[in-house]
């Protein structure tokens, strides 16, 4: 789903999705809005009239995240589609975590094809624990034979 640049349409879409997926957050937001003072637009946004705030530009390149994310639907992620040439924050984080875990595993298997995933994970975990106790240098490679 590509959001309309129209602020009112975007707000309506955002509200509908918030109510559908996070009803407690929607309720808390509604209560907070009701409690705002009459001069909220000046206090919060620096404009005298609330309608003038509808023309304020978005902050520097920070996309709005409104879709519920599902790691199983990479191809159909609406937030990724909105960003066109890069993944959304959820999928970017998922990819970063995947690479952080699987990079050392792939390198361990390349160094010694007999190493199992369980062995490599155990070695990484033991190395992390030893580094936390100060027993080894954290920069030392926990996977023997791997090129660093």
Protein Blocks (a to p, Z undefined) as FASTA:
>chain_A
ZZdfblklmmmmmmmmmmmmmmmlmmmmmmmmmmpcfklmmmmnopablklmmmpccdeh
iacdfbdcdfklmmlmmklmmnopaccfklmmmmmmmmmmmmmmmmmmmmmmmbcfklmm
mmmmmmmmmmmnopacfkbcfbghiaZZ
